[in-house]
Amino acid sequence: MNSIKRNWIVFGIIFVFIFSGCSIPTDFYIQNLTGTQKVLKINYKKGSSKRFSEDPYGVFSFNYENDIVNPKFFKKNRKNLKSLEKKTDSTSATIIIEAHSTVRIEKTHNFYWSWNIENIEIDGEKYNSKDLEEKSERIKDDYIFKIE
């Protein structure tokens, strides 16, 4: 009886260690389907200036493609992605999205992008994280907000 109890404890510990490190990549994209460029200001809930300058994982790299592509494109072409130029201050980043293009706004795990973003202003119109999530198309675990 003692060995069975010990085996269950060992099994439980192994189970916890295996599944404690699991996370799901959940990136957030914006596609500009219009014929004109759009100015986006991404306002974050926490101060971001230090995170913008120290970004070893490329979370704030604002990768883009001058075409309407799906998230799979960004995952397949990880090494050849272009990044948009951004203007930053203590709590926001401003970028310009070209017409008919796709931009990865946040490269996150476990839906963290919706907790991190306060709102996004597109040509002066604000969308909070809940609006963005509701109006976005979900492809597997990624979200795509379309500007039409």
C-alpha positions as CSV (number, residue, x, y, z in Angstrom):
1,M,0.0,0.0,0.0
2,N,2.8,2.4,0.8
3,S,4.5,1.9,-2.6
4,I,1.2,2.6,-4.4
5,K,0.8,5.9,-2.5
6,R,4.4,6.8,-3.3
7,N,3.9,6.0,-7.0
8,W,0.8,8.3,-7.1
9,I,2.7,11.1,-5.5
10,V,5.6,10.7,-8.0
11,F,3.1,10.6,-10.9
12,G,1.4,13.7,-9.6
13,I,4.6,15.6,-9.3
14,I,5.7,14.6,-12.8
15,F,2.3,15.6,-14.2
16,V,2.5,19.0,-12.6
17,F,6.0,19.7,-14.0
18,I,5.0,18.5,-17.5
19,F,1.9,20.7,-17.8
20,S,3.1,23.7,-15.8
21,G,5.2,24.9,-18.8
22,C,2.5,24.6,-21.4
23,S,1.5,27.7,-23.2
24,I,-0.3,28.5,-26.4
25,P,1.0,31.1,-28.9
26,T,-1.8,33.7,-29.4
27,D,-0.6,36.5,-31.7
28,F,-2.7,39.5,-32.6
29,Y,-2.7,40.9,-36.1
30,I,-4.3,43.8,-37.9
31,Q,-5.0,43.7,-41.7
32,N,-5.5,46.9,-43.6
33,L,-8.0,46.0,-46.3
34,T,-8.4,49.6,-47.4
35,G,-6.6,51.4,-50.2
36,T,-5.0,54.0,-47.9
37,Q,-2.4,53.8,-45.2
38,K,-3.6,53.9,-41.6
39,V,-2.0,55.4,-38.4
40,L,-2.3,53.2,-35.4
41,K,-1.6,54.2,-31.8
42,I,-1.4,51.2,-29.5
43,N,-1.9,52.2,-25.8
44,Y,-0.7,49.8,-23.2
45,K,-2.0,49.2,-19.7
46,K,1.6,49.2,-18.2
47,G,4.5,51.5,-19.0
48,S,6.2,50.1,-22.1
49,S,9.2,52.3,-22.8
50,K,11.7,49.9,-21.2
51,R,10.0,46.9,-22.8
52,F,10.3,48.5,-26.2
53,S,14.0,49.0,-25.9
54,E,14.7,45.6,-24.2
55,D,12.7,43.2,-26.5
56,P,14.7,40.0,-26.9
57,Y,11.7,37.9,-28.0
58,G,10.5,40.4,-30.6
59,V,7.1,40.9,-28.9
60,F,7.1,44.6,-30.0
61,S,8.8,44.1,-33.4
62,F,5.6,44.9,-35.4
63,N,6.4,42.5,-38.1
64,Y,4.5,43.1,-41.4
65,E,3.9,41.9,-44.9
66,N,2.8,44.1,-47.8
67,D,0.0,41.7,-48.6
68,I,-3.0,40.2,-46.9
69,V,-1.6,37.0,-45.4
70,N,-2.7,34.7,-42.6
71,P,-0.8,34.0,-39.3
72,K,0.7,30.9,-40.7
73,F,2.8,33.1,-43.1
74,F,4.5,34.8,-40.1
75,K,5.2,31.5,-38.4
76,K,6.8,29.9,-41.5
77,N,8.9,33.0,-42.4
78,R,10.2,33.8,-38.9
79,K,13.7,34.7,-40.1
80,N,12.7,36.9,-43.0
81,L,10.2,39.2,-41.5
82,K,10.3,42.9,-41.9
83,S,9.5,45.2,-39.0
84,L,7.7,48.5,-39.1
85,E,9.3,51.7,-37.7
86,K,7.6,52.7,-34.5
87,K,7.5,55.9,-32.5
88,T,7.2,55.2,-28.7
89,D,6.6,57.0,-25.5
90,S,6.1,55.7,-22.0
91,T,2.8,53.9,-22.6
92,S,2.2,53.7,-26.3
93,A,3.6,52.9,-29.8
94,T,2.5,54.6,-33.0
95,I,3.0,52.8,-36.4
96,I,1.8,53.3,-40.0
97,I,0.2,50.4,-41.7
98,E,0.3,50.5,-45.5
99,A,-2.7,49.7,-47.7
100,H,-3.4,46.0,-48.2
101,S,-1.0,44.8,-45.6
102,T,-0.9,42.6,-42.5
103,V,0.9,43.6,-39.3
104,R,1.6,41.4,-36.2
105,I,0.8,43.8,-33.3
106,E,1.6,41.5,-30.4
107,K,3.5,38.2,-30.3
108,T,2.2,36.6,-27.1
109,H,1.1,33.4,-25.3
110,N,-2.1,32.5,-23.6
111,F,-4.1,35.5,-24.9
112,Y,-1.9,37.9,-23.0
113,W,-2.3,40.5,-25.8
114,S,-5.8,41.3,-24.6
115,W,-4.6,42.0,-21.1
116,N,-1.6,44.0,-22.2
117,I,-3.4,46.4,-24.7
118,E,-5.5,49.2,-23.2
119,N,-6.8,50.3,-26.6
120,I,-5.8,50.9,-30.2
121,E,-6.6,54.1,-32.0
122,I,-7.0,53.7,-35.8
123,D,-7.1,57.2,-37.5
124,G,-8.4,58.6,-34.2
125,E,-11.1,56.0,-33.5
126,K,-10.5,54.0,-30.3
127,Y,-11.1,50.3,-29.9
128,N,-10.5,48.8,-26.4
129,S,-9.2,45.2,-26.0
130,K,-12.7,43.8,-25.6
131,D,-13.9,45.4,-28.8
132,L,-10.8,44.2,-30.6
133,E,-11.3,40.6,-29.4
134,E,-15.0,40.6,-30.3
135,K,-14.5,42.2,-33.8
136,S,-11.5,40.0,-34.7
137,E,-11.5,36.9,-36.7
138,R,-10.0,34.0,-34.8
139,I,-7.8,31.5,-36.7
140,K,-6.9,28.7,-34.4
141,D,-5.5,30.7,-31.4
142,D,-4.5,33.9,-33.3
143,Y,-6.7,37.0,-33.7
144,I,-7.0,39.1,-36.8
145,F,-8.6,42.5,-36.7
146,K,-9.6,43.8,-40.2
147,I,-9.7,47.5,-41.1
148,E,-12.3,47.7,-43.9
